[in-house]
Amino acid sequence: MARAVTTQRKTLNTIIAWVIGLVIFFPILWIIILSFKSEGDAIRPPLEVLTSSWTFDSYAVVQERSDYFKHFVNSVTLSVGSTLLGLIIAVPAAWAMAFVPSKSTRNILMWMLSTKMLPAVGVLYPIYLLFIRLGLLDSRIGLVVVLMLINLPIIIWMLYTYFKEIPGEILEAARMDGATLREEILYVLTPMAIPGMASTVLLNIILAWNEAFWTLNLTAAKAAPLTAFIASYSSPEGLFYAKLSAASTMAIAPILIMGWFSQKQLVRGLTFGAVK
């Protein structure tokens, strides 16, 4: 009897999980479906959309109108560049807070996290003027720095959490064996925190890839990533649903594929240290 109840509960949980997953994924699926429809079919009622003919015309128009590869390279450069730059700053900061804490460590961590609650539009004007003064407007370097700064609190918080799970005695033993601070971080701490660091890297790449506010306001053409590529299909004349869906599908496909193949590593890293 107990086994039957357990089986029914597992089946119910599986059904609920699938329903939730389908609800979450449905908007993405609908965008993909619309991308294979003509503009006339894309605005029809849902049932008529599903039964209408399929076509690659929207993808062909998008390819002719925009340089997808240039936007793709910009997205990769911005997401990977901001992540690497963030790690260079966050690893030493998280190490200091985890293994050499002070009375203010917790307050500093909370203050850093509180900056994520600041409305981005509140600091847009001064940053825009600063970019103009420094000649960083519509440049990859400027956007890499901005994306790194807005995600830096999350990177430090995640690394701090992972580092706290590593016994400090291991680092003390490395020091007694003559390891320098650089060797301690690179050859002792980093290998032990690989799962957590991998998930931090993946999450930051996803956040940087999906960032739209700063990329739309601080770029024009040269450094525009795929978020700007999508926005270019919204015009004063109206929305071109099929072409917009095709552009959106082309923009989200790389990050979806990356997330699919790295989901095991991402989950492993996010749960690193959850169970002792």
N, C-alpha and C positions, 0 to 999 in steps of 0.2 A: 504493500500500500504506500509506504513512504517513498519507495523507488518510483512508483507511478506518479506521485505528486511532484517529486523532483524533476522527472522527465517533462511533465506538463509545464512546470515553471520555467524550465530551460527553453521549451518550445515557445512559450509566451514571450519570454525575454528576447528570443531571436526574432520573432515576428515584430515586436515593438522596435527593436534596433533597426530592422530593415525598413520599417515605415518611416522612422525618423531620418534614416539615411536617404531614402528616396525623396522625402520632403525637402531636405537640405539641398540635394543634388538637382532637383527638378528645374530651378531657374537656369542652371548651367545647361541642362539638357535641352530646355526650350530655346535658349540662345543658339545652340548648335543646330537645332532643327530649323529655325528661322534663317540661319545662314545659308541653307540650301534651297531657299525659296526665292521667288521673284518678289519685287517690291509690292506688286499688286496682291500676291497671295499672302504676303507676310502680315498684312493688316486685316485679313479675314478672320472670322470666328475660329476658335481653336480646332473644332472638328474639320472645318473646311481646309485649314492649314495642313493638317495631318494627311488629308486625302488628295491634296494638290500635288502637282508634278514637282520633281526635285531637279535642281540645276546648280551648276558651278559658276553661274554668271557673276554673282556677287563677289566671289573670290577673284575672278578674272579682273573685274573692275577695280577692286581694292589693290591688286598687284600693279595694275597700270597707273593708278592715280597716286600711289604712295610708294616710298622706298621702305618696304617692310624690313629688309635686312639691316639697313642703317639704324632704324629704331630698335631692332632686336639687339644689335651690338651695343647700343647705348644702354639698354636695360641691363644687359649682362655686366657691362663695365661699371655702372652705378651700383648695382646690388652687390657684386663681388668686391669692388673697390671699397665701398663703405663698410662692408663686413670685415675685411682684412684690417682696415684702418681702425675700426672699432675694437678688434681683438688686441691690437698692439697697445691700445690705451687701457682696455678693460681688464686684461689678464693681470698686469701689475697692480691695478687698483683693487681688484677682487682679492688678490693674494694678500695685500696689506690689510684689508678689512677682515679677512677670514683668519689670518694667522698672527697678525700684530694689531689686534683691535684696541681702540681707545674708548673713552667714555662717550665720545661723540659719534662713534661708528654707526649706531642705529639711527641717530638723528640725520646723519649725512645720507644714509640709504633712503630714509623716508623722504628727505628733501629732494633727492634725485628722482625718486618715483613720482613725487608731486608735480614735477615739471611736465610729466606726460599729460596732466590734467589741464594744462594751459591751452586755451584755444589758439590754434596755429595762426589764425587771421590776426590775432592781437599783436604778433611780432612780425607780421609780413612786411609792413611798411619800412621799419628800420632795417630789416635784413635786405630788402629790395634796394634801398638807398646805399647800403654798405656794399652790396654786390656791384652796383653801378660805379661807386668810387674805386673799388679794387679791380674793376674790369673782369669780374667773374660771372656776369650775367650771360646766360645761355652757354655755360661752359661745363664740361664734365667734372673738372676739379671742384668747382663751387658746389655742384650738386652732391658730389661724393662726401664733402665735408658736412653739408646740411643733413643728408640722410644718416650719416654716421652719428651726428650729434642728437638727432631726434630719437634714435634707437639705442644710444649708448646707455641710458639708465636701465633698459631691459637687459642688455648684454651683461652689465655689471651685476645686476641682481641675480640673474641666472647662474653666472660663474661663481658668484659669492655663495650661493646655495650649494652648488656642487663641491666647491673647495671645502666648505664646512664639514662635509661628510668624510673627508680624507683625514686620517689620524695625523696629528701634528708631530707625533713621535717619529714618523717616517722621515719627515723633513729635518728633524733634529739629528737623526742618525746620518743623513746625508751631509749635514754641516760638520759633524764630528769627523767624517771621512774626508773633509777638506773641500767639499763642494762650495763653489761661489754662489752668490744669489742668482746669477744668470743661469748657471748649471742646475741649480735647485729647481728653478721654474721650468726650464726647457727639458731636462732629462729625468726629473723625478715627478714634479707636479703635473705637467702637461700629459704624459702618457697615462697617468692614473685617472685623469679627468676626461679622457678622450670621448666617452659616450656623451657626457654632459656638454662638452665643447662642440661636438658634432651637431647636437640638437640646437645649440645656441646659434651656430653658423647657419643651419638650415632655416630656422625661424627668422633670423635677421634678413637672409636673402629673400624670403617670402614677403616680409614687411617692406623691404626696400623696393622689391619688384612691383608691389601693389600700390606704392605711394603715388598719389595723384595730385594732392594740393600743391606741394612745393614744385613738382615737376611741371605742372601747368602754368604756374606763376613765375617761375624763374628760368624758363626755357622758351625758345621760339622755333628754332629749326635745327641748329647744329647738335645740340645735346638732348634733343627731345627723345624720351624713351617711348615704350609701347603704350603707356597711359595717355600720352599726348597723341599718339597714333589713333587711339580709339576716339578721343575727343574731337578729332578733326572731322568725324562723320556726323557731327551735330552742327547744323548750319542755320542761319536765319530763315532759310526757306522751309525748314522743318527737319524732322528726323527721317533718315532713310533706314528703316528697320532692318532690312535684309543685309545691306552693306555694313551697317553698324554691328549687326550680329556676326557677320563674317570677320570684321576687324577685331571684335572682341574675342572670337574663337581663336584667331591667329595669335592674339596677345596672351591669352590665358593658357593655351595649349602647352607651351614649354614648362611653365611652373607647375601645371597639373601633372605632367609626365614626371617631372623631378620629384614632386611630392608623393606620387604613387610608388616610385621605385625606392624612395628613401623613407617611407612611412615606418618601417620596422626600426630603423635607426633613430628616427625622430621620437617615436613612442618610448624607445629604450632610454633615450637621453632625458626625456621629460619626466620619466619615472625613476631616474637614477638617484639612489639614496632614499627612495620613499620607504623601502622595507630594509631594515637592518637585520 
